[in-house]
Amino acid sequence: MTFIGSGFNFAYGDYVDGGPLDEQTLTGSLADGTAINNLVQIYDAATVTLAVPEPTSLCLLLADLLVLARVRF
């Protein structure tokens, strides 16, 4: 499971069963601004990833859409 957001109380990265995030409360804000304050339980081969949103990807997507709109009209 991947959580994309900011202000997490754990560092960005991957966490596995028995790691520092397992059985702990995760707090922060998701990319859409929703606050998160939940217990995280990681089982077996599962991985939890905390990631920061990438503004560059969003800018590239918007630039592509502008080019497509320009070509069509």
C-alpha positions, 0 to 999 in steps of 0.5 A: 500500500502506498500513502502519498502525502506530506508531514508523516511522522515517519520518514518517506520510504518502504516499511515491512512486517516487523519494521519501525512502522509496524504496529504504530500510528501513522499521522500526516496529510494525504496528497488531497489534504485529508488528515491521516491518523491510523494504526498500521499493521503490516503482515507477511510480505506486505509493504507500506510505502510513504511517498511525497507527491511529485509536482514535476509529474503533474506539470508534465501531464498538464503540458501534454494536455495543453499540447494535445488541446492545441493540436486538436483545435 
